[in-house]
Amino acid sequence: MSSIIEIENISKQFIIGHESAERYTTLRDEISKRAKKVFSFSNQESGKKHQSSKEIFFALKNINFSVEQGDRLGIIGRNGAGKSTLLKILSRITEPSSGRIKIRGRVASLLEVGTGFHPELSGRENIFLNGAILGMTRSEIRRKFDEIVAFADIEKFLDTPVKRYSSGMYVRLAFAVAAYLEPEILIVDEVLAVGDVEFQKKCIGKMEDVSRNEGRTVLFVSHNMEALSRLCKSALLLEKGEMLSFSDTDSIISQYLLSRKNNREYSRNGTNEIQVRDISIKNKDESRSDTIVTFENCTMEMRCICHVDKVSNVSFAICLNNVQGHRITSLWTAYKAKTFNITKGEFAIMFKIENLKLLPGDYEIITYIESNGKEIERIDNYDRLFVKYTNNFGCTVEPNASQGTYIEDYLVSINKM
């Protein structure tokens, strides 16, 4: 099968100016600037080298990959990694500074709220306008018109200028137009985060449908690891404009989570008589990972060190928050009526979980230690954990990291190191 997208040594550079920004300028400011230019020129003439206040910044550097027809490719990276720049190049919004790109087929892009819409035109008129831009005939657009309106759920406001739409209505209509007007390539940025949960689920389902059943290619940028894992077969990882890896989605997600862990920042609170050294997550085969699977056994181990001779009645907790910062569940020794008398040295607390009943998504790990009701140590945002969905047990779970369940089936033990 021939590649529908081929990227060869693509780079994009920008020139950054370091002059101080001004909110507004006056006639006096303009006269002063022009005078400075004259003096700057005379200084160069007299042999004084003028210092440049500009530098070259590479948003992308030597990117190479190809995408087959019908593939669903996820693009992962931190803010500023170059994801949006890459999508803008693929959408022909901007040109690369160097390199070559081949695209076979029509491209529909959803990069930001209102992309491709004329604010003065109504929703109805913008549907026909976008279809014409994609090269579709009027009869083709009419054939898909009712489906677009039904998916976007804007029938009541169809003849209202889109400048009066809310951001959610904008995104619903923009996605419906992009998905239903039959482009060969659908490019979607994080803009779907603007929509509500029900709409996001509809969008993910529609992207799966157009790829699997209609053979169209999807490029998807998101910080939602569960959505990427569910939708995309392969992914690439960008970091500071460079492509670090191109592989299957789960491998790329694990690499991304590990890179975040290595660059994490957190602060300790409490008396710190006992401190956490490390948190390790082990799958059912006892291999260490940042990804665990629903309905399988796993172990969470907290390695600590005690700096004093003895601390009495100590309890330990590993808590999980969702991406919105809401507490989802806690593994706490006190729930099992277990406290420990800790002596000086290293030790490990292990939580062995059977049949993990935790919904898929990206979670923040918080650690907590207390003695006799007094806080010994608390670390917020210690690490990240990705829970992956499986239906091997015939169960159906709606992937939604904003919900969770209380984990009851776990055993607690302590080992002196």
Secondary structure, DSSP 8 states (H G I E B T S, - for coil): --EEEEEEEEEEEEEEE-S---S---HHHHHHHHHHHHHHHHHHHTT------EEEEEEEEEEEEEEETT-EEEEE--TTSSHHHHHHHHTTSS--SEEEEEE-S-EEEE-STTTT--TTSBHHHHHHHHHHHTT--HHHHHHHHHHHHHHHT-GGGTTSBGGGS-HHHHHHHHHHHHHHS--SEEEE-GGGGGS-HHHHHHHHHHHHHHHHTT--EEEEE-S-HHHHHHH-SEEEEEETTEEEEEEEHHHHHHHHHHHHHHT----EES--SEEEEEEEEE-TTS-B-SEEETTS-EEEEEEEEEEEEEEEEEEEEEEEE-TTS-EEEEEEGGGGT--EEEEEEEEEEEEEESS----SEEEEEEEEEEETTEEEEEEEEEEEEEEE---TTS------TT-------EEEEEEE-
